[in-house]
Amino acid sequence: MTDARVAGVGLTRFGSHPDRTGRDLFATAALRAFEDAGVPREDVEELNYGNFMGALAEHQGHQAPLMAEAAGLNCPATRYEEACASAGVAVREAVRTVRAGDADVVVAGGMERMTNLPTDEVTEGLAIAADDLFEVRAGVTFPGAYALMASAYFDAYGGSRRDLAHVAAKNHENALPNEYAQYRREVSVEEALDAPPVAEPLHLYDACPITDGASALVIVSEEYAADHDVDAPVAVTGTGQGTDRMALADREHLARTPAADDAADAAYADAGIGPDDVDVAEVHDCFTIAEVLALESLGFFDPGEGIGAARDGVTTADGDLPVNLSGGLKAKGHPVGATGGSQIAELTRLLRGDHPNSGHVGDAEVGVAHNAGGTVASAVVHVLEVAK
């Protein structure tokens, strides 16, 4: 089985792009990925494209062939939809395809355009990733759902809004030098605590923003990289996926995310490593409590122990395990169909040493990306390593 290498990464700036279409955003990300990889478009054998709400936001379904055209590709193209984990699944299938020997060059990534809709319509559109029959019709939105998860966590293990405010402050600080981040401004712990409530115990700075953006990766086989003199020093050595019950009411425990547990276990086994081997991580912090849950599912902390990680400095830029050096979804932004690809792009840059925050992890050799859909009914975990 061949290694899957990340030959090139491309991102748009995350934020509001009122004058750009979704196809334009993805074309930009793909162009940057090809320039980074030095791989010709005609060598691409498949496009794996993630998108969640394009049919709602741009009245455009059947997006995969459209994005292939925008990227200048003439190859089979498939759209993947797994809510906020759409691009993560697209990357996973690209890795599996290359490893299986079915293709030597696959482009994977995603796009979401959201800011062209009013906030209430975005909230309603995102809510279709929840259980319509038992949650959406009862008025559940994702801020409310994650507030229930945060309350359950506090009830089961303890913790406070101040602990979550440290997560927000950390990720905003990490975003400051990132040229692709939506919010490059500091947010103090006190400012986060004083922000207006969204759904108690979550307040404004506990939530990620509404975002437009795109990501693209050029994934190649180890043999292709060697034969074509492509510099691809980062390999995807592990991949895993998990699924949980959709509705929160059907779950055994609201303060745990077993889909991510399963995805992490599978990814670690695939890579032949464990949590203690990880040097840096990008996790799905759509809300601050989601980062805490991710840290525990990834095995970095026991249940109930992840809540203090940011407060205690363990996951800060200069801590023992830096988390979300990109700024995370919290500050970099969350164009839902693109996020999973963006996490891999950021980790690749960190491990290659060309990310603005690479100085914090100069000796890092192993990174983990954690991408979740909905209230973590879906989860994808990837292990990236500097190739030996």
BAGUDO-354006 format. One record per residue (C-alpha): residue number from 1; y, x, z. Coordinates in Angstrom, 2 decimals. Layout:
<sites>
<num = NUM; c2 = Y; c1 = X; c3 = Z> $
...
</sites>
This chain:
<sites>
<num = 1; c2 = 0.00; c1 = 0.00; c3 = 0.00> $
<num = 2; c2 = 3.38; c1 = 1.40; c3 = -1.03> $
<num = 3; c2 = 6.43; c1 = 1.61; c3 = 1.21> $
<num = 4; c2 = 9.35; c1 = -0.72; c3 = 0.52> $
<num = 5; c2 = 12.58; c1 = 1.25; c3 = 0.47> $
<num = 6; c2 = 16.17; c1 = 0.01; c3 = 0.63> $
<num = 7; c2 = 17.76; c1 = 1.73; c3 = -2.36> $
<num = 8; c2 = 21.12; c1 = 0.01; c3 = -2.22> $
<num = 9; c2 = 23.15; c1 = -2.52; c3 = -0.25> $
<num = 10; c2 = 26.12; c1 = -4.65; c3 = -1.21> $
<num = 11; c2 = 28.35; c1 = -7.00; c3 = 0.77> $
<num = 12; c2 = 31.50; c1 = -8.99; c3 = 0.26> $
<num = 13; c2 = 34.05; c1 = -9.18; c3 = 3.01> $
<num = 14; c2 = 33.07; c1 = -12.05; c3 = 5.29> $
<num = 15; c2 = 35.76; c1 = -14.65; c3 = 5.90> $
<num = 16; c2 = 37.62; c1 = -17.27; c3 = 3.90> $
<num = 17; c2 = 37.64; c1 = -16.97; c3 = 0.10> $
<num = 18; c2 = 39.39; c1 = -20.14; c3 = -1.09> $
<num = 19; c2 = 39.86; c1 = -18.91; c3 = -4.66> $
<num = 20; c2 = 36.29; c1 = -17.70; c3 = -5.27> $
<num = 21; c2 = 33.11; c1 = -19.54; c3 = -6.19> $
<num = 22; c2 = 29.71; c1 = -18.84; c3 = -4.71> $
<num = 23; c2 = 28.47; c1 = -17.23; c3 = -7.90> $
<num = 24; c2 = 31.48; c1 = -14.93; c3 = -7.92> $
<num = 25; c2 = 30.78; c1 = -13.84; c3 = -4.34> $
<num = 26; c2 = 27.13; c1 = -13.08; c3 = -5.06> $
<num = 27; c2 = 28.03; c1 = -11.22; c3 = -8.25> $
<num = 28; c2 = 30.29; c1 = -8.95; c3 = -6.21> $
<num = 29; c2 = 27.62; c1 = -8.23; c3 = -3.62> $
<num = 30; c2 = 25.03; c1 = -7.52; c3 = -6.33> $
<num = 31; c2 = 27.40; c1 = -5.20; c3 = -8.21> $
<num = 32; c2 = 28.01; c1 = -3.20; c3 = -5.06> $
<num = 33; c2 = 24.29; c1 = -3.02; c3 = -4.34> $
<num = 34; c2 = 23.56; c1 = -1.68; c3 = -7.83> $
<num = 35; c2 = 26.35; c1 = 0.86; c3 = -7.56> $
<num = 36; c2 = 25.00; c1 = 1.98; c3 = -4.18> $
<num = 37; c2 = 21.43; c1 = 2.22; c3 = -5.46> $
<num = 38; c2 = 22.01; c1 = 3.78; c3 = -8.86> $
<num = 39; c2 = 19.32; c1 = 1.47; c3 = -10.23> $
<num = 40; c2 = 19.85; c1 = -0.22; c3 = -13.64> $
<num = 41; c2 = 19.79; c1 = -4.01; c3 = -13.76> $
<num = 42; c2 = 17.13; c1 = -4.03; c3 = -16.48> $
<num = 43; c2 = 14.63; c1 = -2.52; c3 = -14.03> $
<num = 44; c2 = 14.85; c1 = -5.53; c3 = -11.68> $
<num = 45; c2 = 11.69; c1 = -7.63; c3 = -11.82> $
<num = 46; c2 = 12.55; c1 = -10.43; c3 = -9.39> $
<num = 47; c2 = 15.51; c1 = -11.98; c3 = -7.56> $
<num = 48; c2 = 14.95; c1 = -13.51; c3 = -4.12> $
<num = 49; c2 = 18.05; c1 = -15.48; c3 = -3.18> $
<num = 50; c2 = 18.87; c1 = -17.21; c3 = 0.11> $
<num = 51; c2 = 21.14; c1 = -20.25; c3 = 0.36> $
<num = 52; c2 = 21.23; c1 = -23.18; c3 = 2.75> $
<num = 53; c2 = 23.98; c1 = -25.69; c3 = 2.01> $
<num = 54; c2 = 25.18; c1 = -24.97; c3 = -1.53> $
<num = 55; c2 = 24.27; c1 = -28.46; c3 = -2.66> $
<num = 56; c2 = 26.66; c1 = -29.82; c3 = -0.03> $
<num = 57; c2 = 29.44; c1 = -27.23; c3 = -0.14> $
<num = 58; c2 = 29.62; c1 = -26.69; c3 = -3.90> $
<num = 59; c2 = 27.60; c1 = -29.64; c3 = -5.21> $
<num = 60; c2 = 25.31; c1 = -27.07; c3 = -6.76> $
<num = 61; c2 = 21.55; c1 = -27.06; c3 = -6.43> $
<num = 62; c2 = 19.11; c1 = -24.94; c3 = -8.45> $
<num = 63; c2 = 21.15; c1 = -21.87; c3 = -7.62> $
<num = 64; c2 = 18.65; c1 = -19.08; c3 = -8.21> $
<num = 65; c2 = 18.95; c1 = -18.88; c3 = -12.03> $
<num = 66; c2 = 22.71; c1 = -19.27; c3 = -11.70> $
<num = 67; c2 = 22.90; c1 = -16.28; c3 = -9.35> $
<num = 68; c2 = 20.60; c1 = -14.23; c3 = -11.57> $
<num = 69; c2 = 23.04; c1 = -14.82; c3 = -14.41> $
<num = 70; c2 = 26.01; c1 = -13.98; c3 = -12.21> $
<num = 71; c2 = 24.34; c1 = -10.72; c3 = -11.17> $
<num = 72; c2 = 23.51; c1 = -9.80; c3 = -14.75> $
<num = 73; c2 = 19.76; c1 = -10.13; c3 = -14.24> $
<num = 74; c2 = 17.09; c1 = -11.31; c3 = -16.65> $
<num = 75; c2 = 14.09; c1 = -11.87; c3 = -14.39> $
<num = 76; c2 = 12.32; c1 = -14.60; c3 = -12.39> $
<num = 77; c2 = 14.65; c1 = -15.91; c3 = -9.69> $
<num = 78; c2 = 13.74; c1 = -17.98; c3 = -6.63> $
<num = 79; c2 = 15.92; c1 = -19.61; c3 = -4.00> $
<num = 80; c2 = 14.72; c1 = -19.45; c3 = -0.40> $
<num = 81; c2 = 15.91; c1 = -21.99; c3 = 2.19> $
<num = 82; c2 = 15.11; c1 = -21.55; c3 = 5.86> $
<num = 83; c2 = 18.45; c1 = -22.63; c3 = 7.31> $
<num = 84; c2 = 20.29; c1 = -19.61; c3 = 8.74> $
<num = 85; c2 = 17.20; c1 = -17.43; c3 = 8.14> $
<num = 86; c2 = 17.24; c1 = -18.06; c3 = 4.38> $
<num = 87; c2 = 18.16; c1 = -14.51; c3 = 3.35> $
<num = 88; c2 = 15.86; c1 = -13.04; c3 = 5.98> $
<num = 89; c2 = 12.93; c1 = -14.85; c3 = 4.38> $
<num = 90; c2 = 14.13; c1 = -13.77; c3 = 0.93> $
<num = 91; c2 = 14.10; c1 = -10.13; c3 = 2.08> $
<num = 92; c2 = 10.69; c1 = -10.55; c3 = 3.71> $
<num = 93; c2 = 9.17; c1 = -11.85; c3 = 0.49> $
<num = 94; c2 = 10.78; c1 = -9.02; c3 = -1.47> $
<num = 95; c2 = 9.22; c1 = -6.49; c3 = 0.87> $
<num = 96; c2 = 5.82; c1 = -8.16; c3 = 0.60> $
<num = 97; c2 = 6.05; c1 = -8.27; c3 = -3.18> $
<num = 98; c2 = 6.89; c1 = -4.57; c3 = -3.46> $
<num = 99; c2 = 4.23; c1 = -3.56; c3 = -0.94> $
<num = 100; c2 = 1.60; c1 = -5.56; c3 = -2.81> $
<num = 101; c2 = 2.38; c1 = -3.67; c3 = -6.00> $
<num = 102; c2 = 3.51; c1 = -6.83; c3 = -7.83> $
<num = 103; c2 = 6.96; c1 = -5.37; c3 = -8.52> $
<num = 104; c2 = 8.73; c1 = -2.04; c3 = -8.15> $
<num = 105; c2 = 12.30; c1 = -3.35; c3 = -7.99> $
<num = 106; c2 = 13.39; c1 = -6.61; c3 = -6.35> $
<num = 107; c2 = 16.89; c1 = -7.79; c3 = -5.50> $
<num = 108; c2 = 17.12; c1 = -9.87; c3 = -2.31> $
<num = 109; c2 = 20.05; c1 = -11.38; c3 = -0.47> $
<num = 110; c2 = 22.02; c1 = -14.57; c3 = -0.29> $
<num = 111; c2 = 25.32; c1 = -16.37; c3 = -0.31> $
<num = 112; c2 = 27.08; c1 = -19.19; c3 = 1.46> $
<num = 113; c2 = 30.43; c1 = -20.78; c3 = 0.81> $
<num = 114; c2 = 31.59; c1 = -22.95; c3 = 3.68> $
<num = 115; c2 = 35.33; c1 = -22.74; c3 = 4.31> $
<num = 116; c2 = 36.17; c1 = -25.00; c3 = 1.37> $
<num = 117; c2 = 34.94; c1 = -27.92; c3 = 3.48> $
<num = 118; c2 = 36.70; c1 = -29.42; c3 = 6.53> $
<num = 119; c2 = 35.23; c1 = -28.35; c3 = 9.87> $
<num = 120; c2 = 33.63; c1 = -31.73; c3 = 10.55> $
<num = 121; c2 = 31.84; c1 = -31.66; c3 = 7.19> $
<num = 122; c2 = 30.59; c1 = -28.11; c3 = 7.81> $
<num = 123; c2 = 29.30; c1 = -29.19; c3 = 11.22> $
<num = 124; c2 = 27.57; c1 = -32.17; c3 = 9.66> $
<num = 125; c2 = 26.14; c1 = -30.02; c3 = 6.87> $
<num = 126; c2 = 24.76; c1 = -27.43; c3 = 9.27> $
<num = 127; c2 = 23.23; c1 = -30.17; c3 = 11.40> $
<num = 128; c2 = 20.67; c1 = -30.98; c3 = 8.71> $
<num = 129; c2 = 18.85; c1 = -27.85; c3 = 9.92> $
<num = 130; c2 = 18.02; c1 = -29.85; c3 = 13.06> $
<num = 131; c2 = 15.56; c1 = -32.74; c3 = 13.32> $
<num = 132; c2 = 17.29; c1 = -35.63; c3 = 11.60> $
<num = 133; c2 = 15.14; c1 = -38.36; c3 = 13.10> $
<num = 134; c2 = 15.24; c1 = -37.26; c3 = 16.73> $
<num = 135; c2 = 18.38; c1 = -35.07; c3 = 17.01> $
<num = 136; c2 = 20.95; c1 = -35.56; c3 = 14.27> $
<num = 137; c2 = 20.92; c1 = -39.35; c3 = 14.44> $
<num = 138; c2 = 21.49; c1 = -39.09; c3 = 18.18> $
<num = 139; c2 = 24.62; c1 = -37.01; c3 = 17.57> $
<num = 140; c2 = 23.26; c1 = -33.51; c3 = 18.23> $
<num = 141; c2 = 25.19; c1 = -30.64; c3 = 16.64> $
<num = 142; c2 = 24.34; c1 = -26.97; c3 = 16.91> $
<num = 143; c2 = 27.05; c1 = -26.17; c3 = 19.48> $
<num = 144; c2 = 25.58; c1 = -28.95; c3 = 21.59> $
<num = 145; c2 = 22.01; c1 = -27.80; c3 = 21.01> $
<num = 146; c2 = 22.76; c1 = -24.20; c3 = 21.99> $
<num = 147; c2 = 24.71; c1 = -25.47; c3 = 25.00> $
<num = 148; c2 = 21.52; c1 = -27.21; c3 = 26.12> $
<num = 149; c2 = 19.63; c1 = -23.94; c3 = 25.67> $
<num = 150; c2 = 22.28; c1 = -22.03; c3 = 27.63> $
<num = 151; c2 = 22.18; c1 = -24.57; c3 = 30.46> $
<num = 152; c2 = 18.38; c1 = -24.39; c3 = 30.55> $
<num = 153; c2 = 18.58; c1 = -20.60; c3 = 30.71> $
<num = 154; c2 = 21.06; c1 = -20.67; c3 = 33.60> $
<num = 155; c2 = 18.89; c1 = -23.21; c3 = 35.43> $
<num = 156; c2 = 15.71; c1 = -21.17; c3 = 34.94> $
<num = 157; c2 = 16.98; c1 = -17.63; c3 = 35.42> $
<num = 158; c2 = 20.59; c1 = -17.63; c3 = 36.57> $
<num = 159; c2 = 23.56; c1 = -16.15; c3 = 34.80> $
<num = 160; c2 = 27.06; c1 = -17.30; c3 = 34.13> $
<num = 161; c2 = 29.74; c1 = -17.83; c3 = 31.50> $
<num = 162; c2 = 31.10; c1 = -14.40; c3 = 32.42> $
<num = 163; c2 = 27.83; c1 = -12.80; c3 = 31.29> $
<num = 164; c2 = 28.19; c1 = -14.55; c3 = 27.92> $
<num = 165; c2 = 31.84; c1 = -13.51; c3 = 27.69> $
<num = 166; c2 = 30.73; c1 = -9.89; c3 = 27.86> $
<num = 167; c2 = 28.56; c1 = -10.50; c3 = 24.78> $
<num = 168; c2 = 31.55; c1 = -11.90; c3 = 22.90> $
<num = 169; c2 = 33.88; c1 = -9.07; c3 = 23.94> $
<num = 170; c2 = 31.29; c1 = -6.44; c3 = 22.97> $
<num = 171; c2 = 30.73; c1 = -7.84; c3 = 19.50> $
<num = 172; c2 = 34.42; c1 = -8.26; c3 = 18.76> $
<num = 173; c2 = 34.98; c1 = -4.64; c3 = 19.73> $
<num = 174; c2 = 32.16; c1 = -3.55; c3 = 17.43> $
<num = 175; c2 = 33.71; c1 = -5.44; c3 = 14.51> $
<num = 176; c2 = 37.05; c1 = -3.62; c3 = 14.71> $
<num = 177; c2 = 36.21; c1 = -0.77; c3 = 12.28> $
<num = 178; c2 = 33.91; c1 = -2.84; c3 = 10.02> $
<num = 179; c2 = 35.69; c1 = -3.48; c3 = 6.74> $
<num = 180; c2 = 33.41; c1 = -6.45; c3 = 6.00> $
<num = 181; c2 = 34.02; c1 = -8.29; c3 = 9.28> $
<num = 182; c2 = 35.81; c1 = -11.62; c3 = 9.46> $
<num = 183; c2 = 37.45; c1 = -11.07; c3 = 12.84> $
<num = 184; c2 = 38.62; c1 = -7.52; c3 = 13.42> $
<num = 185; c2 = 40.43; c1 = -8.18; c3 = 16.66> $
<num = 186; c2 = 39.66; c1 = -7.54; c3 = 20.28> $
<num = 187; c2 = 38.72; c1 = -10.39; c3 = 22.56> $
<num = 188; c2 = 38.66; c1 = -9.54; c3 = 26.25> $
<num = 189; c2 = 36.23; c1 = -10.99; c3 = 28.74> $
<num = 190; c2 = 39.06; c1 = -12.89; c3 = 30.39> $
<num = 191; c2 = 40.29; c1 = -14.25; c3 = 27.05> $
<num = 192; c2 = 36.79; c1 = -15.49; c3 = 26.27> $
<num = 193; c2 = 36.54; c1 = -17.14; c3 = 29.67> $
<num = 194; c2 = 39.92; c1 = -18.85; c3 = 29.24> $
<num = 195; c2 = 39.16; c1 = -20.20; c3 = 25.74> $
<num = 196; c2 = 38.78; c1 = -23.98; c3 = 25.32> $
<num = 197; c2 = 35.32; c1 = -25.49; c3 = 25.71> $
<num = 198; c2 = 33.24; c1 = -26.46; c3 = 22.68> $
<num = 199; c2 = 30.14; c1 = -27.75; c3 = 24.44> $
<num = 200; c2 = 29.75; c1 = -26.71; c3 = 28.07> $
<num = 201; c2 = 28.89; c1 = -24.06; c3 = 29.07> $
<num = 202; c2 = 29.85; c1 = -22.66; c3 = 25.63> $
<num = 203; c2 = 33.52; c1 = -22.10; c3 = 24.81> $
<num = 204; c2 = 35.35; c1 = -21.09; c3 = 21.64> $
<num = 205; c2 = 34.51; c1 = -17.39; c3 = 21.73> $
<num = 206; c2 = 30.84; c1 = -18.11; c3 = 22.42> $
<num = 207; c2 = 30.51; c1 = -19.46; c3 = 18.86> $
<num = 208; c2 = 30.43; c1 = -17.72; c3 = 15.50> $
<num = 209; c2 = 33.00; c1 = -18.74; c3 = 12.87> $
<num = 210; c2 = 32.67; c1 = -20.70; c3 = 9.63> $
<num = 211; c2 = 32.35; c1 = -18.08; c3 = 6.92> $
<num = 212; c2 = 32.13; c1 = -17.41; c3 = 3.18> $
<num = 213; c2 = 30.26; c1 = -14.33; c3 = 2.02> $
<num = 214; c2 = 27.34; c1 = -12.76; c3 = 0.17> $
<num = 215; c2 = 24.82; c1 = -9.97; c3 = 0.63> $
<num = 216; c2 = 22.50; c1 = -8.16; c3 = -1.77> $
<num = 217; c2 = 19.84; c1 = -5.48; c3 = -1.37> $
<num = 218; c2 = 17.96; c1 = -3.47; c3 = -3.96> $
<num = 219; c2 = 14.40; c1 = -3.04; c3 = -2.66> $
<num = 220; c2 = 12.21; c1 = -0.51; c3 = -4.48> $
<num = 221; c2 = 8.75; c1 = 0.96; c3 = -4.12> $
<num = 222; c2 = 8.36; c1 = 4.47; c3 = -2.78> $
<num = 223; c2 = 6.88; c1 = 5.50; c3 = -6.13> $
<num = 224; c2 = 9.81; c1 = 4.07; c3 = -8.11> $
<num = 225; c2 = 12.27; c1 = 5.93; c3 = -5.91> $
<num = 226; c2 = 10.40; c1 = 9.21; c3 = -6.43> $
<num = 227; c2 = 9.93; c1 = 8.75; c3 = -10.19> $
<num = 228; c2 = 13.56; c1 = 7.80; c3 = -10.83> $
<num = 229; c2 = 15.19; c1 = 10.19; c3 = -8.36> $
<num = 230; c2 = 16.61; c1 = 7.30; c3 = -6.32> $
<num = 231; c2 = 17.93; c1 = 8.24; c3 = -2.89> $
<num = 232; c2 = 16.39; c1 = 5.60; c3 = -0.61> $
<num = 233; c2 = 16.07; c1 = 7.15; c3 = 2.85> $
<num = 234; c2 = 15.48; c1 = 3.87; c3 = 4.74> $
<num = 235; c2 = 12.16; c1 = 2.03; c3 = 4.60> $
<num = 236; c2 = 11.29; c1 = -1.49; c3 = 5.74> $
<num = 237; c2 = 8.16; c1 = -0.64; c3 = 7.71> $
<num = 238; c2 = 7.59; c1 = -3.93; c3 = 9.49> $
<num = 239; c2 = 8.13; c1 = -7.61; c3 = 8.77> $
<num = 240; c2 = 7.18; c1 = -10.74; c3 = 10.68> $
<num = 241; c2 = 7.94; c1 = -14.43; c3 = 10.69> $
<num = 242; c2 = 7.50; c1 = -17.21; c3 = 13.24> $
<num = 243; c2 = 7.91; c1 = -20.97; c3 = 13.50> $
<num = 244; c2 = 8.47; c1 = -23.35; c3 = 16.40> $
<num = 245; c2 = 8.78; c1 = -27.10; c3 = 16.85> $
<num = 246; c2 = 11.96; c1 = -28.37; c3 = 15.24> $
<num = 247; c2 = 13.33; c1 = -30.68; c3 = 17.96> $
<num = 248; c2 = 14.32; c1 = -29.18; c3 = 21.28> $
<num = 249; c2 = 12.80; c1 = -32.16; c3 = 23.10> $
<num = 250; c2 = 9.37; c1 = -31.20; c3 = 21.75> $
<num = 251; c2 = 9.49; c1 = -27.65; c3 = 23.09> $
<num = 252; c2 = 7.86; c1 = -26.43; c3 = 26.24> $
<num = 253; c2 = 10.87; c1 = -24.33; c3 = 27.31> $
<num = 254; c2 = 14.46; c1 = -24.46; c3 = 26.07> $
<num = 255; c2 = 15.25; c1 = -20.98; c3 = 27.40> $
<num = 256; c2 = 12.65; c1 = -19.19; c3 = 25.29> $
<num = 257; c2 = 12.30; c1 = -18.69; c3 = 21.52> $
<num = 258; c2 = 8.58; c1 = -18.36; c3 = 20.71> $
<num = 259; c2 = 9.19; c1 = -18.26; c3 = 16.94> $
<num = 260; c2 = 11.10; c1 = -15.03; c3 = 17.47> $
<num = 261; c2 = 8.42; c1 = -13.79; c3 = 19.89> $
<num = 262; c2 = 5.82; c1 = -14.22; c3 = 17.15> $
<num = 263; c2 = 8.01; c1 = -12.70; c3 = 14.44> $
<num = 264; c2 = 8.75; c1 = -9.66; c3 = 16.60> $
<num = 265; c2 = 5.11; c1 = -9.15; c3 = 17.57> $
<num = 266; c2 = 4.08; c1 = -9.28; c3 = 13.91> $
<num = 267; c2 = 6.85; c1 = -6.93; c3 = 12.78> $
<num = 268; c2 = 6.10; c1 = -4.37; c3 = 15.49> $
<num = 269; c2 = 2.37; c1 = -4.48; c3 = 14.70> $
<num = 270; c2 = 3.10; c1 = -4.11; c3 = 11.00> $
<num = 271; c2 = 5.29; c1 = -1.05; c3 = 11.63> $
<num = 272; c2 = 3.01; c1 = 0.42; c3 = 14.29> $
<num = 273; c2 = 5.81; c1 = 0.63; c3 = 16.86> $
<num = 274; c2 = 6.92; c1 = -1.16; c3 = 20.01> $
<num = 275; c2 = 10.24; c1 = -2.30; c3 = 21.50> $
<num = 276; c2 = 10.69; c1 = 1.03; c3 = 23.30> $
<num = 277; c2 = 10.83; c1 = 2.82; c3 = 19.94> $
<num = 278; c2 = 13.89; c1 = 0.90; c3 = 18.73> $
<num = 279; c2 = 17.23; c1 = 2.73; c3 = 18.67> $
<num = 280; c2 = 19.58; c1 = 0.01; c3 = 17.35> $
<num = 281; c2 = 19.39; c1 = -3.71; c3 = 16.60> $
<num = 282; c2 = 21.20; c1 = -6.44; c3 = 14.70> $
<num = 283; c2 = 20.38; c1 = -9.86; c3 = 16.17> $
<num = 284; c2 = 21.25; c1 = -13.44; c3 = 15.36> $
<num = 285; c2 = 24.12; c1 = -14.22; c3 = 17.75> $
<num = 286; c2 = 25.30; c1 = -17.51; c3 = 16.24> $
<num = 287; c2 = 26.21; c1 = -18.26; c3 = 19.86> $
<num = 288; c2 = 26.40; c1 = -15.73; c3 = 22.67> $
<num = 289; c2 = 23.35; c1 = -17.23; c3 = 24.38> $
<num = 290; c2 = 21.41; c1 = -16.65; c3 = 21.15> $
<num = 291; c2 = 21.89; c1 = -12.88; c3 = 21.52> $
<num = 292; c2 = 20.44; c1 = -13.04; c3 = 25.02> $
<num = 293; c2 = 17.43; c1 = -15.02; c3 = 23.82> $
<num = 294; c2 = 16.92; c1 = -12.60; c3 = 20.93> $
<num = 295; c2 = 16.91; c1 = -9.56; c3 = 23.21> $
<num = 296; c2 = 14.14; c1 = -11.10; c3 = 25.27> $
<num = 297; c2 = 12.07; c1 = -12.23; c3 = 22.28> $
<num = 298; c2 = 12.31; c1 = -8.74; c3 = 20.81> $
<num = 299; c2 = 10.80; c1 = -7.35; c3 = 24.00> $
<num = 300; c2 = 13.82; c1 = -5.34; c3 = 25.06> $
<num = 301; c2 = 14.10; c1 = -7.33; c3 = 28.30> $
<num = 302; c2 = 11.80; c1 = -9.56; c3 = 30.31> $
<num = 303; c2 = 12.65; c1 = -13.28; c3 = 30.39> $
<num = 304; c2 = 15.72; c1 = -13.78; c3 = 32.53> $
<num = 305; c2 = 16.81; c1 = -10.13; c3 = 32.33> $
<num = 306; c2 = 18.69; c1 = -10.12; c3 = 29.00> $
<num = 307; c2 = 21.65; c1 = -12.08; c3 = 30.35> $
<num = 308; c2 = 23.16; c1 = -8.98; c3 = 31.99> $
<num = 309; c2 = 22.60; c1 = -6.55; c3 = 29.12> $
<num = 310; c2 = 26.16; c1 = -6.58; c3 = 27.74> $
<num = 311; c2 = 27.76; c1 = -6.81; c3 = 31.19> $
<num = 312; c2 = 25.78; c1 = -3.77; c3 = 32.36> $
<num = 313; c2 = 26.65; c1 = -1.77; c3 = 29.23> $
<num = 314; c2 = 23.06; c1 = -1.45; c3 = 27.98> $
<num = 315; c2 = 23.79; c1 = -3.07; c3 = 24.59> $
<num = 316; c2 = 27.33; c1 = -1.80; c3 = 24.06> $
<num = 317; c2 = 28.14; c1 = 0.73; c3 = 21.36> $
<num = 318; c2 = 27.59; c1 = 3.65; c3 = 23.75> $
<num = 319; c2 = 24.76; c1 = 2.04; c3 = 25.68> $
<num = 320; c2 = 21.07; c1 = 2.86; c3 = 25.62> $
<num = 321; c2 = 20.40; c1 = 0.17; c3 = 22.99> $
<num = 322; c2 = 23.43; c1 = -0.70; c3 = 20.87> $
<num = 323; c2 = 23.19; c1 = -4.27; c3 = 19.58> $
<num = 324; c2 = 25.26; c1 = -5.81; c3 = 16.79> $
<num = 325; c2 = 27.32; c1 = -2.75; c3 = 15.90> $
<num = 326; c2 = 28.41; c1 = -4.72; c3 = 12.83> $
<num = 327; c2 = 30.15; c1 = -7.23; c3 = 15.08> $
<num = 328; c2 = 27.23; c1 = -9.62; c3 = 14.76> $
<num = 329; c2 = 27.54; c1 = -13.17; c3 = 13.53> $
<num = 330; c2 = 30.01; c1 = -13.64; c3 = 16.39> $
<num = 331; c2 = 32.74; c1 = -11.43; c3 = 14.92> $
<num = 332; c2 = 31.55; c1 = -10.23; c3 = 11.54> $
<num = 333; c2 = 30.93; c1 = -13.84; c3 = 10.52> $
<num = 334; c2 = 28.04; c1 = -16.08; c3 = 9.53> $
<num = 335; c2 = 27.78; c1 = -17.25; c3 = 5.91> $
<num = 336; c2 = 24.42; c1 = -18.74; c3 = 6.76> $
<num = 337; c2 = 22.54; c1 = -18.07; c3 = 3.52> $
<num = 338; c2 = 23.68; c1 = -14.46; c3 = 3.42> $
<num = 339; c2 = 23.30; c1 = -13.38; c3 = 7.04> $
<num = 340; c2 = 19.71; c1 = -12.10; c3 = 6.95> $
<num = 341; c2 = 20.53; c1 = -9.79; c3 = 4.05> $
<num = 342; c2 = 23.74; c1 = -8.67; c3 = 5.71> $
<num = 343; c2 = 21.87; c1 = -7.61; c3 = 8.85> $
<num = 344; c2 = 19.55; c1 = -5.38; c3 = 6.78> $
<num = 345; c2 = 22.55; c1 = -3.96; c3 = 4.90> $
<num = 346; c2 = 24.35; c1 = -3.10; c3 = 8.14> $
<num = 347; c2 = 21.26; c1 = -1.49; c3 = 9.67> $
<num = 348; c2 = 20.67; c1 = 0.52; c3 = 6.51> $
<num = 349; c2 = 24.22; c1 = 1.85; c3 = 6.62> $
<num = 350; c2 = 23.85; c1 = 2.67; c3 = 10.33> $
<num = 351; c2 = 20.60; c1 = 4.58; c3 = 9.78> $
<num = 352; c2 = 21.97; c1 = 6.40; c3 = 6.71> $
<num = 353; c2 = 25.03; c1 = 7.47; c3 = 8.65> $
<num = 354; c2 = 27.68; c1 = 5.86; c3 = 6.40> $
<num = 355; c2 = 28.60; c1 = 2.90; c3 = 8.61> $
<num = 356; c2 = 31.90; c1 = 3.14; c3 = 10.54> $
<num = 357; c2 = 29.90; c1 = 2.79; c3 = 13.75> $
<num = 358; c2 = 27.15; c1 = 5.27; c3 = 12.80> $
<num = 359; c2 = 28.65; c1 = 7.81; c3 = 15.20> $
<num = 360; c2 = 27.37; c1 = 5.72; c3 = 18.09> $
<num = 361; c2 = 23.77; c1 = 6.06; c3 = 16.86> $
<num = 362; c2 = 23.80; c1 = 9.45; c3 = 15.16> $
<num = 363; c2 = 20.19; c1 = 10.20; c3 = 16.08> $
<num = 364; c2 = 18.83; c1 = 6.72; c3 = 15.40> $
<num = 365; c2 = 15.63; c1 = 6.51; c3 = 13.39> $
<num = 366; c2 = 14.41; c1 = 2.95; c3 = 14.06> $
<num = 367; c2 = 16.33; c1 = -0.31; c3 = 13.73> $
<num = 368; c2 = 15.37; c1 = -3.96; c3 = 14.12> $
<num = 369; c2 = 16.91; c1 = -7.02; c3 = 12.47> $
<num = 370; c2 = 16.40; c1 = -10.48; c3 = 14.01> $
<num = 371; c2 = 17.36; c1 = -13.52; c3 = 11.88> $
<num = 372; c2 = 16.93; c1 = -17.10; c3 = 13.11> $
<num = 373; c2 = 17.12; c1 = -20.56; c3 = 11.58> $
<num = 374; c2 = 18.42; c1 = -23.62; c3 = 13.42> $
<num = 375; c2 = 17.67; c1 = -23.46; c3 = 17.13> $
<num = 376; c2 = 15.16; c1 = -20.72; c3 = 16.27> $
<num = 377; c2 = 12.61; c1 = -23.09; c3 = 14.78> $
<num = 378; c2 = 12.38; c1 = -20.30; c3 = 12.21> $
<num = 379; c2 = 12.67; c1 = -16.57; c3 = 12.82> $
<num = 380; c2 = 12.26; c1 = -13.42; c3 = 10.77> $
<num = 381; c2 = 12.16; c1 = -9.88; c3 = 12.19> $
<num = 382; c2 = 12.28; c1 = -6.64; c3 = 10.20> $
<num = 383; c2 = 11.76; c1 = -3.05; c3 = 11.30> $
<num = 384; c2 = 13.69; c1 = -0.38; c3 = 9.43> $
<num = 385; c2 = 12.98; c1 = 3.32; c3 = 9.78> $
<num = 386; c2 = 14.40; c1 = 6.53; c3 = 8.39> $
<num = 387; c2 = 11.69; c1 = 7.60; c3 = 5.96> $
<num = 388; c2 = 9.86; c1 = 10.76; c3 = 6.86> $
</sites>
